[in-house]
Every structure is written in structure tokens, then in C-alpha cells.
């Protein structure tokens, strides 16, 4: 199978760029216990700066970027991942 694209969406809304991409792989990416490769990004439309990002970069495992910090992320499933990302995007909108 290799890699199968499961989900891809890009929106420009509320002055933000929101892009979500999820792949399913044959085996877990290095540093992960699941077979998903993902990047969920929220950035400023004006500057392109990253405001929130969830990803599982090779070797780093699941993590999120917010407030200029990188923190590990406890991945459970895609539903929870999307919900956590949406919650963070809502927090960005409050600022």
C-alpha cells in the first residue's frame, strides 16, 4: 500500500490559513505507535507565521507547536487529534 491519503483540506477563514493533511502508512512513522502521518497547521494569513501546528515529524514523534514552544502530544486517535487542534484554533481566535 505505501501511503494512502486519508484527508486533505485547506481553508482561508477569519484571517487564518488552516491546512490539515493525514496519511495512513504501512507501518508507524519513527517515534510513533500508530500508522498515521499528519500535519495540522494554523497560521496567520497576513504574515504566514505558524500559530498552532500538530505533526509527527520523523524521529520526533507526535508533538504540537504553540506559543513558540514545541510540546509532546499524546496521540490517541484521529477524532481526538482533530478536536484538540480545533480547540487550539479557537484559542488563537480569542487572542
Buried (B, 14 or more C-beta within 10 A) or exposed (E): EEEEEEBEEEEEEEEBBBBBBBBBBEEBBEBBEBBBBBBBBBBEEEEEEBBBBBBBBEEBBBBBBBEEEEEEBEBEEBEEBBEBBBEBBEEBEEE
